[in-house]
């Protein structure tokens, strides 16, 4: 950096800011610095830099399932946002396993990441992992899932509202026996179940425990659960899926049974993953705005990392939105 600064007659601080894509540097100066850096084949010495700044410019992102495109989209948004501030992201997949998640986080802390964004699989009451992060003074932000008892910044969506909006929509389409494929016993799963119940009550419809089946995150789980629901008499005429993969699996079971979607069974999911409108029957969903979610989580973490004083935890809750497609939209007589 010193050679580049001397060549261009600018300060080393200016060179550092340009190479980290930070600071209020003119476009002309930025272009001159980058051109000279390319000419010299400049490669930053990250070890030396970390010794000086006591930062690695690495952020850890821990998610339960990278095969679920919702989390893949969150990861892309986080990466794009922090890259603009000179950070790189190390992504770990916990497979919804609390022990594996703890191992992955320990490994990331061992690499001295500057902070963590975690969509945690830890059950309520299991706070040891978060106490460990606090002890190590590693800033962290929770995303998508609240862990009760942990005071931390959080970026997520109003899960009760997701369940309520999804159920309201099916009722508006004329469904009276609405099933719910409920998710894991975490805050999204619990919140969406609560919203489902609230919508039934608000419309004067009974809650039937027999129409609620617990599922995992996958389409195969939704497929098997829907096959069980179709054995009931009378069968449900609407289904609220915990997420889009679960709802997609349910649609496969419905179509295999020779039934029509949405005329016989209407279906709605949550997440608005990228393939939802490409299915055999385009899937109605509740959009959680995964891109904005990732960006907000990144902003929260950067605020904690870069502040010279402790930052109070903040919560950002995004408002969901129903995206109506063919899987639920019934024709009116």
C-alpha positions, 0 to 999 in steps of 0.5 A: 500500500505504501508503494501505491500511495507514493506512486499516486501521491496520496495517503496510505489511509486513502489507499486502505479505504479504496481497497476496502471499498470504504470511505468518501473517496472520489470516483477518479481517485478510486479508479487511479488506486485500483488501476495501480493496484492491478498493475502491481498485482497487489494482494492484501496481506490479511494476516498482517492486516489482522494483527494491526486492526485486530480484525479478520474481516470475516463474518460467520453465517450459520443456517439450518438448511442451505438446500432451502432456497430461502436461506440461500437467498438470505446468504446471498443478501448478507454476503452482498451487503457486508462485501461493500464494507470489506468483509467476507462471509464464511457459511456453515450449515447446521442441518437443523442439528443443535450439536452440529450447530454448536460445533460449527460456531466453535469452529468459526470462533476459532477462526476469529470471525468478527461476528456471527449471524445465526438462524439457530436450531437450539431449543428453548432453554439451551443457552450455553452456546450463546453464553459462550459467544458472550464470554468470547465477546463475539458480536452476534445477530439472530435471524429468522428465529428468536431464542427465548432468553437470549438478548440479541439483535434480531431480524425476522418476520412476524410469524404469527401474522404469516400463519394468520394471513395464510389461513385468512386467505384460504377462508376467503377462497371458501375453504372450511376444513383447513389443515396445517402442516406445522413446522418444528417447535421453534419460534417460526413453527410456534408463531405460524401455528398460533396465527392459524388458530387465531384466524380460525377463531376470528372466522368462527371456524373450529380448531381441529387438532386432527388437521394439524400434522408436524413436519420438518422443512422438506418437501418429502415431509410435506408429501408424507404428511399430506398423504395422511391428511387425505385419508381423513373423512371428510378430507381437508379442503385447504392446507397451510404449509409451514414453508414453500417446500412443505407446501410443494410436497403437499401438492405432489400428494394431492395431485397423485391422489387424482385431486385438483388444486385448488378446486378440491384442495387449496394450498398456500406456503410461506417464504416465496422461494424462487421456484414457487411460480415454476411448479406444475401449479404455481404456489400461493405463498406468504413472502418473507422478503428474504433479501431484505431480511439478510440485508437487515441482519448484516446491517445490525451485525456491522453496527455491533462490530464497528461501534466503539461502544456497546450497541443495544440490541435491536429487533427488526420485524418485516411485514409479510405479504400474500402472493396469490397464485394458482394453488389457492385462487378459486374461481367465483361462480 
